[in-house]
Amino acid sequence: MLQHHEKLSGRGYPFGIKGKDIKPFGRITSIADCYDSLTTRRPYNPPLTPYFALSIIVKSKGDYDPELLKAFVKMLGKVK
């Protein structure tokens, strides 16, 4: 799926598509991919807390599908 780096605002890559042109799977995986990259240890960054990672994602207004983001946050609340 090449659309997981696309943003609803059109600021993503590799195609710079936006809005409804991004398939639902691309919208879902863009949220999950961003959250994973922020909360997982990387050679260049330590992991962020789940709360801080979500605060960064939520501040990116216009980049993520708001309904899918709400569902993602609810899902995280149920993870033990």
WOJOQUI-V580464 format. One record per backbone hydrogen bond with DSSP energy under -1.0 kcal/mol. NH is the residue of the N-H (numbers start at 0). CO is the residue of the C=O. If there is no record, write none. Layout:
BEGIN
[[NH	CO] [NH	CO]]
END
This chain:
BEGIN
[[5	2] [7	62] [9	6] [12	4] [18	7] [20	17] [21	18] [26	22] [27	23] [28	24] [29	25] [30	26] [31	27] [32	28] [33	29] [34	30] [35	31] [36	32] [37	33] [38	34] [39	35] [41	44] [47	37] [52	48] [53	49] [54	50] [55	51] [56	52] [57	53] [58	54] [59	56] [60	58] [62	59] [68	64] [69	65] [70	66] [71	67] [72	68] [73	69] [74	70] [75	71] [76	72] [77	74]]
END
